[in-house]
Amino acid sequence: MAGAVMYGQSNDSGVMQSGNNNNADVIQTGNSNKARLEQGVQNVSAAASNNNTAIATQRGSINDANVVQIGNSNIVRIDQVGANNIANANQGTARRLFGTFFQVTKSLNNEINQDQDGNRNEVDADQLGAAFGGGGNNLINQNQLGDDNFSRAQQDAGASRNTINQTQTGDNNDALGLQGSGGGIGTFDNTINQTQTGDNNDAQARQLITTKNSSSTQDQIGDGNFGGVRQQGDTNTALQLQTGDDNNAAIEQDGTFAGTSFLNEASQEQTGNSNEASSDQKGALNNSIETQRGNENTSDIVQTGDSNRSEVKQLGNGNIGATEQIGNINRARVSQDGNLNSGETQQTGADNDAQIASEGNLNMGLIAQINDLNDAFIFQIGNENISNISQNGNQNFADSDQTGNQNKSFMTQDGTSNRSIANQIGNLNMSTVSQSGSMNISNVLQRGNSNTSTVTQGN
């Protein structure tokens, strides 16, 4: 069955069908519209299309809709309202390689729905199943409301049961999907959801070559926001939520071609304006959480290894939080409440624990750990406090507590099983502790103002 209803002038409509139980419906109202519907065939060899449905409806002027389907039980619907809109949908191909040999790329039981309301919008979708007859239950939904929006979704070779949903409300927004990169490698059970409300937003999500069971969700409300996700591996999860203007969030979970990066989780939530969050994970079973509320905050998490945990939470304006983990089973947490605070942890080794908690303004905390089983804690309440802890060795413990303003604490541990505690209550206090060797113990308590303490231990 094929039907075409056209009103206006200079309309162009073409329908080609081959196979069984196909339906095609074209309705065009306006000027200079083009619609091409083709189900099956191409270069042929048994590239029939069965039980397919293709519907294209265009209202306005200079619209262009193009639909090609090769495979079984596919559904495509394109609806455009406005002017100068372009929508493309493609499911499967049939190419002649040489002689009588053909590569038939099918996408089975797929459904593509594309809706546009506005002017100069462009939507594109590809579902190309596995080469030599693979495919799956893929679904692409793209909905754009506004002007000058662009949205693209692709589910490539080896992809089955993937889902891409992209919704854009506003003007000048960009969204890109992409799952799998071809080669007949199994990329299946993946989900990408991207929702943008506002103007000039950009959302990207890529789940590449060896991607399996991955999920990526990006939700942006406001103007000028950017969200990017790249996942390569098995069973990865990424979540990005941004509310406000000019925010930037990026998550990258990457492994080798063989897929050594798996079971990683990363989430980013930003509320306010001009915030930046980035997370880079390489390895397995890593977890990162970034939460920022306020303006002009920066958060950066880097994890290389397995079973690492990192969290950065910042409330206020102009705060900087960063964690870097190289090794396995490390734990890091930076929590800052106030303005213009800086907290950073660096861990190289295994089973290290680092925590920085700051309340106030212009506080600085730094923890550096090398080797294994080290514990370091910094707690700051007040303004313009500085605390640095450096641990090089194994099973060291350091705790720096500051309550007041403009206090300074420096701890250095080089060796094994050293223990150092510094507690400063007041203002303008200075504490320096240096430990080398094994099993040294230092306790420093400063109460009042402008006190100075120096401890040096070695064996």
C-alpha positions in Angstrom: 0.0 0.0 0.0 1.3 3.5 -0.9 -0.4 6.8 -0.6 0.6 10.4 -1.3 -1.4 13.6 -0.8 0.2 16.9 -1.9 -1.0 20.5 -1.8 0.8 23.6 -3.1 3.5 23.7 -5.8 6.9 22.2 -6.6 6.4 19.2 -4.4 8.3 16.0 -5.2 7.4 12.6 -3.8 8.8 9.2 -4.6 7.9 5.8 -3.1 9.6 2.4 -3.9 8.6 -0.8 -2.0 9.8 -4.3 -2.3 8.7 -7.2 0.0 5.6 -8.0 1.9 3.1 -6.0 4.0 4.8 -2.6 3.5 2.9 0.7 4.1 4.0 4.1 2.9 2.1 7.4 3.5 3.3 10.8 2.3 1.4 14.1 2.9 2.9 17.4 1.9 1.4 20.8 2.3 3.2 24.0 1.3 5.9 24.8 -1.2 9.0 23.1 -2.6 8.7 20.0 -0.3 10.5 16.8 -1.1 9.8 13.3 0.3 11.4 10.1 -0.8 10.4 6.7 0.8 12.2 3.5 -0.2 11.8 0.2 1.6 14.1 -2.6 0.5 16.2 -3.4 -2.6 19.1 -1.0 -3.2 21.9 -3.1 -4.8 19.9 -6.2 -4.0 20.5 -9.7 -3.1 17.6 -10.8 -1.1 17.4 -7.4 0.5 13.7 -7.5 1.0 11.8 -5.4 3.5 8.9 -7.0 5.3 6.2 -5.5 7.5 7.7 -2.0 7.3 5.8 1.3 7.7 7.1 4.7 6.6 5.1 7.9 7.1 6.3 11.4 6.2 4.2 14.5 6.8 5.5 17.9 6.0 3.7 21.3 6.5 5.4 24.5 5.5 7.9 25.2 2.7 11.3 23.8 1.5 11.1 20.7 3.7 13.1 17.6 2.9 12.3 14.1 4.2 14.2 11.0 3.2 13.5 7.4 4.5 15.3 4.2 3.5 14.5 0.8 5.2 16.1 -2.6 4.6 15.2 -5.3 7.1 12.2 -6.6 8.9 9.3 -5.0 10.9 10.8 -1.5 10.8 8.8 1.7 11.4 9.7 5.3 10.5 7.6 8.3 11.0 8.7 11.9 10.2 6.6 14.9 11.0 7.8 18.4 10.2 6.0 21.7 10.9 7.7 25.0 9.8 10.2 25.9 7.1 13.5 24.7 5.7 13.5 21.5 7.8 15.4 18.4 6.9 14.9 14.9 8.4 16.7 11.7 7.3 16.1 8.2 8.5 18.1 5.1 7.4 17.8 1.5 8.6 20.1 -1.0 7.0 21.9 -1.2 3.7 22.6 -3.7 0.9 25.9 -3.2 -0.9 27.6 -5.1 -3.7 31.1 -6.0 -2.7 32.2 -7.8 -5.8 30.6 -10.1 -8.4 27.6 -11.8 -6.8 28.7 -11.1 -3.2 26.6 -8.6 -1.2 26.9 -7.2 2.3 23.4 -6.9 3.7 23.2 -4.9 6.8 19.9 -5.3 8.5 18.4 -3.7 11.5 15.5 -5.8 12.7 12.3 -4.6 14.6 13.7 -1.0 14.7 11.6 2.1 15.0 12.6 5.7 14.1 10.3 8.7 15.1 11.4 12.2 14.3 9.3 15.3 15.0 10.2 18.9 14.3 8.3 22.1 15.0 10.0 25.3 14.1 12.3 26.6 11.4 15.6 25.4 9.9 15.8 22.3 12.0 17.7 19.2 10.9 17.4 15.6 12.2 19.3 12.5 11.1 19.1 8.9 12.2 20.9 5.7 11.2 20.3 2.1 12.4 22.6 -0.3 10.6 22.5 -3.6 12.5 25.3 -6.1 12.3 26.9 -6.9 8.9 25.9 -10.1 7.2 22.4 -10.3 8.8 22.7 -9.1 12.5 20.6 -6.4 14.0 18.2 -6.0 16.9 15.3 -4.2 18.5 16.7 -0.6 18.2 14.7 2.5 18.9 15.4 6.1 18.0 13.1 9.0 19.0 14.1 12.6 18.2 11.9 15.5 19.0 12.8 19.1 18.3 10.7 22.2 19.2 12.2 25.6 18.3 14.5 27.0 15.6 17.9 26.0 14.2 18.3 22.8 16.2 20.4 19.9 15.0 20.0 16.3 16.3 21.8 13.2 15.1 21.5 9.5 16.3 23.3 6.5 15.0 23.3 2.9 16.2 25.9 1.1 14.2 27.1 -2.4 13.3 26.5 -5.2 15.9 24.0 -3.0 17.7 20.9 -4.7 19.2 18.2 -3.5 21.6 19.7 0.0 21.8 17.6 3.1 22.6 18.4 6.7 21.8 16.0 9.4 22.8 16.8 13.1 22.1 14.5 15.9 23.0 15.4 19.6 22.4 13.2 22.6 23.3 14.6 26.0 22.4 16.8 27.4 19.7 20.3 26.6 18.4 20.7 23.3 20.3 22.9 20.4 19.2 22.6 16.8 20.2 24.6 13.7 19.0 24.0 10.1 19.8 26.2 7.3 18.4 26.4 3.7 19.8 29.1 1.3 18.5 31.6 1.9 15.7 31.0 -1.0 13.4 33.1 -4.1 12.5 30.5 -6.5 13.5 31.4 -6.3 17.2 28.5 -6.8 19.6 27.4 -3.5 21.0 24.0 -4.1 22.6 21.5 -3.2 25.3 22.8 0.4 25.4 20.7 3.4 26.2 21.3 7.1 25.5 18.8 9.8 26.7 19.5 13.4 26.1 17.1 16.3 27.0 17.9 19.9 26.4 15.7 22.9 27.4 16.9 26.4 26.6 19.1 27.9 23.9 22.6 27.2 22.5 23.1 23.9 24.4 25.3 21.0 23.2 24.9 17.4 24.3 27.0 14.5 23.1 27.1 10.9 24.0 29.3 8.2 22.5 29.3 4.5 23.4 32.0 3.1 21.2 33.5 -0.1 19.8 33.1 -2.7 22.6 30.2 -1.0 24.4 27.8 -3.4 26.1 24.9 -2.7 28.5 26.0 1.0 28.8 23.7 3.8 29.8 24.1 7.5 29.4 21.7 10.2 30.5 22.2 14.0 30.0 19.7 16.6 31.1 20.4 20.3 30.5 18.1 23.2 31.5 19.3 26.7 30.7 21.4 28.3 28.0 24.9 27.7 26.7 25.5 24.4 28.5 27.8 21.5 27.2 27.6 17.9 28.2 29.8 15.2 26.7 30.1 11.5 27.5 32.3 8.8 26.0 32.1 5.2 27.1 34.1 2.2 25.9 33.9 -1.0 27.7 31.2 -3.1 29.4 28.3 -2.2 31.7 29.2 1.5 32.2 26.8 4.1 33.5 27.1 7.9 33.1 24.7 10.6 34.4 24.9 14.3 33.8 22.4 16.9 35.1 22.9 20.6 34.6 20.6 23.5 35.5 21.7 27.0 34.8 23.8 28.7 32.1 27.2 28.2 30.6 28.0 25.0 32.5 30.4 22.3 31.1 30.3 18.6 32.1 32.4 15.8 30.6 32.6 12.1 31.4 35.0 9.7 29.7 35.2 6.0 30.5 37.7 4.4 28.3 39.5 1.0 27.9 41.4 -0.9 25.3 40.0 -2.3 22.2 39.5 -5.5 24.0 37.2 -3.8 26.5 39.2 -3.7 29.8 37.2 -0.7 31.1 33.9 -2.0 32.6 31.4 -1.6 35.4 32.4 2.0 35.9 29.9 4.6 37.2 30.1 8.4 36.9 27.6 11.0 37.8 27.7 14.8 37.6 25.2 17.3 38.8 25.6 21.1 38.5 23.2 23.8 39.5 24.2 27.4 38.8 26.2 29.2 36.2 29.7 28.7 34.6 30.5 25.5 36.5 32.9 22.9 35.1 33.0 19.2 35.9 35.1 16.4 34.3 35.5 12.7 35.1 38.0 10.4 33.4 37.9 6.7 34.3 40.2 4.0 33.0 40.0 0.5 34.5 37.1 -1.4 36.2 34.7 -0.9 39.0 35.5 2.8 39.5 32.9 5.2 40.9 33.0 9.0 40.7 30.4 11.5 41.9 30.6 15.3 41.3 28.0 17.7 42.8 28.3 21.5 42.4 25.8 24.2 43.5 26.7 27.8 42.9 28.7 29.6 40.2 32.1 29.2 38.6 33.0 26.1 40.5 35.5 23.5 39.0 35.6 19.8 39.7 38.0 17.3 38.2 38.3 13.5 38.9 40.8 11.2 37.3 40.8 7.5 38.0 43.3 4.9 36.6 43.0 1.4 38.0 40.3 -0.7 39.6 37.7 -0.2 42.4 38.5 3.4 43.1 36.0 5.8 44.7 36.0 9.6 44.3 33.6 12.3 45.3 33.7 16.1 45.0 30.9 18.2 46.5 31.0 21.9 46.3 28.5 24.5 47.6 29.2 28.2 46.9 31.1 30.1 44.3 34.6 29.9 42.7 35.6 26.6 44.4 38.1 24.2 43.0 38.0 20.5 43.8 40.2 17.7 42.2 41.0 14.1 42.9 43.5 11.9 41.1 43.8 8.2 41.7 46.4 5.8 40.1 46.1 2.3 41.5 43.4 0.2 43.1 40.9 0.5 45.9 41.6 4.1 46.7 39.1 6.4 48.3 39.0 10.2 48.0 36.5 12.8 49.0 36.6 16.6 48.8 33.7 18.6 50.3 33.7 22.4 50.3 31.0 24.8 51.5 31.8 28.4 50.9 33.6 30.5 48.3 37.0 30.4 46.6 38.1 27.2 48.4 40.6 24.8 46.9 40.8 21.1 47.8 43.0 18.5 46.0 43.9 14.8 46.6 46.6 12.8 44.8 46.8 9.0 45.3 49.3 6.6 43.8 49.2 3.1 45.2 46.5 0.9 46.7 43.9 1.1 49.5 44.6 4.8 50.4 42.0 7.0 52.1 42.0 10.8 51.7 39.4 13.3 52.8 39.1 17.1 52.8 36.2 19.0 54.3 36.1 22.7 54.4 33.6 25.3 55.6 34.3 29.0 54.9 36.1 31.0 52.4 39.6 31.0 50.8 40.7 27.7 52.4 43.3 25.4 50.8 43.8 21.7 51.4 46.2 19.3 49.7 46.8 15.6 50.3 49.4 13.6 48.4 49.7 9.8 49.0 52.3 7.4 47.5 52.3 3.7 48.2 49.7 1.7 50.2 47.3 1.8 53.1 47.8 5.5 54.0 45.0 7.6 55.7 44.9 11.4 55.6 42.2 13.8 56.8 41.9 17.6 56.6 39.0 19.5 58.3 38.8 23.2 58.0 36.2 25.6 59.6 36.9 29.3 59.0 38.7 31.4 56.4 42.1 31.5 54.7 43.3 28.3 56.3 46.0 26.2 54.6 46.7 22.5 55.3 49.1 20.2 53.3 49.7 16.5 54.0 52.3 14.5 52.1 52.6 10.7 52.7 55.3 8.5 51.1 55.3 5.0 52.5 52.8 2.6 53.9 50.2 2.5 56.7 50.7 6.2 57.7 48.0 8.2 59.4 47.7 12.0 59.4 44.9 14.3 60.6 44.8 18.1 60.4 42.0 20.0 62.1 41.7 23.8 61.8 39.1 26.0 63.4 39.6 29.8 62.9 41.3 32.0 60.4 44.6 32.1 58.6 46.0 28.9 60.2 48.7 26.9 58.5 49.5 23.2 59.0 52.1 21.2 57.1 52.7 17.4 57.6 55.3 15.2 55.9 55.5 11.4 56.5 58.2 9.3 54.8 58.2 5.8 56.1 55.9 3.2 57.6 53.2 3.3 60.3 53.8 6.9 61.3 51.0 8.8 63.1 50.5 12.6 63.2 47.6 14.7 64.6 47.5 18.5 64.5 44.6 20.5 66.0 44.5 24.3 65.6 41.9 26.4 67.3 42.3 30.2 66.9 43.9 32.4 64.3 47.4 32.8 62.6 48.7 29.5 64.1 51.6 27.6 62.4 52.3 23.9 62.7 55.0 21.9 60.9 55.5 18.1 61.4 58.1 16.0 59.6 58.3 12.3 60.2 60.8 9.8 58.6 61.3 6.1 59.5 58.8 4.0 61.2 56.2 4.2 64.0 56.7 7.8 65.0 53.8 9.5 66.9 53.2 13.3 67.0 50.3 15.2 68.6 50.1 19.0 68.3 47.4 21.1 69.9 47.4 24.9 69.3 44.8 27.0 71.1 44.8 30.8 70.7 46.5 33.0 68.2 49.9 33.3 66.5 51.3 30.0 67.9 54.2 28.2 66.2 55.1 24.5 66.5 57.8 22.5 64.8 58.1 18.7 65.2 60.9 16.6 63.5 61.0 12.8 64.1 63.2 10.2 62.5 64.8 6.8 63.2 
